[in-house]
Amino acid sequence: MQKLIKTIPLVIALTVVSGCVYKRDLPQGNYITEGMVQQLQPGMSRTQVVDVMGRPLLEAPFNANQWDYVFRLDEAYGGVQQRRVTLTFDGERLVNVQREGDFSGDIELRPQNGVGPAIEGADPMGELPATQPEAAPEAAPDAGGTLPQGGEPATTEPLAQ
C-alpha cells in the first residue's frame, strides 16, 4: 500500500511535467520562394544565379556542375515542409533547374522572439538600445582606399585629401 501511495503522485507529476515542453519552429537551409525559382533561366551565369538564390547549401563534391538548394521547416506543433532545387551547369552557364516539393505558395516563417516562451508582463525590447552607432570606415593610409567594414567591399579609388 505504501508503494502505491508513493507511486501515484510520482506518475501524476511526470504526466503533468511531460505536457510542459516548449517547442519552436526549426527552419534549416536556404529559404526558397516560387519567385526566386521563376527568375532562373537557362543560360544564366553562376554569378547571376547567386544574385537570385544566394550561395548553395550543397555543391556536389564530385560534380562541380551541380548545386543544391534545400529548405526544410519543421513546425513546432505541425508537420514538416521541404523544398529542394537542383541546378545543373555546363561550365559557367545554367542548363537545368529541377524542383522537388510544393512551390504553390511561400512558406511562412513565424518570428522567433527570444529563446523560450514569453514571460507575462516582460518587455524584451525594453532591454535593448534604441539604435547602434554607425561606424565610420577607417582610412588606409598606404593603400589609397578604405578598409572594408562588415561585408562592404574595399574601394580602390584614392581618398580625397
N, C-alpha and C positions, 0 to 999 in steps of 0.2 A: 504494500500500500504506500509506503514512504517513497519507493522508487517512482510510483505513478504520480505522486504529488510533486516530485521534483521534475519529472519528465514533461508533464503537461504545460507548465509555464515556459519551459525551455522551447518546446515545439511552438507555442503561441508567439514567443518573442522572435524566433527565427522566421516564422511566417510573416510577421509584421515587417521586420527589417528587410526581408527579401523583396518587398514591394517598393522600397525606398531607394531605388537605383536611378541615378541621373544619367541620361544618355544624351548625346548631341549628334547632329548630322556630321558625317565624315566624308568631305569631298577629297578626291585624290586625282592627280594627273593634270592634263591640260584641259581647261574649260573649252568646250567646243560648241558653237552655235550653228544653226542651219545657215545663217547669213554668212558666216565665215567660210563654210564649205562651198556655198554658191559662188563666192568670189574666186575660187580656184579654177583656173582654166589651163588646159594643156598648152605647153609652150612657155609657161611662166618660169622665171629663173628661181634658183633656190633662195636668193635674197628676197625676191618678191613674195615667195611662199612664207618665209619667216616674218615678213612685214604683216601678212594677213593672219597667220596662225600662231606665231611665236616659235620658239625653239622646240623641236620634237621631244617627247618624253623618251622615245626609244629610237635609236638608229641601229639597224641590223648590223651585228658585229662582222658578219661575213659577206654582207652585201651593202655597200655604202650608198647604193641607189634606192634604198627603201627607208622611209621614215614612217613611224607610227605615232599617232596622237591618240591617247587613251584618256577617257574621263569616266570616273566611277563615283557615284554618290550613294553612300549607304545611309539612308534616312534613319534617324534615331528610333522612331516608332512607326516605321513603314517599310517599304521594300527597298530594293537596290535598282538604280538606274545606271546603265552603262552605255557608252558610245565609243566607237573606235573608227578612226580614219587612217587608212594606209595609203601613203603617197609613193609612187614609183617614178624615178627619174631616169633619163637617158643622158648621162653626162651631167650637164648643168640645167637641163630642161625637164619640166614636169610632163609626164606622158600618161599617167593613170591615177585616178582617185577612186578608192574603194571605201564604202561606208558599211558599218555594222551598228545596229541599234536603231532606236526610234528617234528620228530627227524631225518629227512633225511639229514639235514645239520646243521652246527653250526650257532647259531645266532651271527651276527657280532655286536659287541659293538663299537660304534664310540667314540673316545676320547672326553672327556668333558673338554675343555680348558677354564678355567675361569668361572666367574659367570654370564656372559652375552655375548652379541655379541662382536666380536673383534673390537677394535678401530684401524682405519687405521694408520699405522706408529708406533704403540706401540709395544714394545718387553716385554711381561710379564715375560719372563725368565731372562731378564736383572736385575730384581729387587731381584732375589733370590741368596743366597750364592752358590758358586760353589760346595762345599762339606760341610758336617756337621762333626764335630769331633766325633770320636768314643769314647764312654765312657768305661772306664776300670771297670770290676766288683770290687765291694768293698769286702774286706776280712771280714769274720765273725769271730772275734777272739775267741769266746767261742764255736761256733758250729763246727769248724774244716772244713768248706766248704766256698762256696761263696754265696753271696746274689743273688737271681735271678734278671735279668735285662731284662725288656720288653718281657716277654713271654719265656725267657730262663729258663729251669728247673734248680733247685739248685743241686749242686753236693754234694754227701755225703762223698767223699774222703777227707782225711785231706790235708791241704795245706802244701806244701814243705817249710820248714823253712830255 
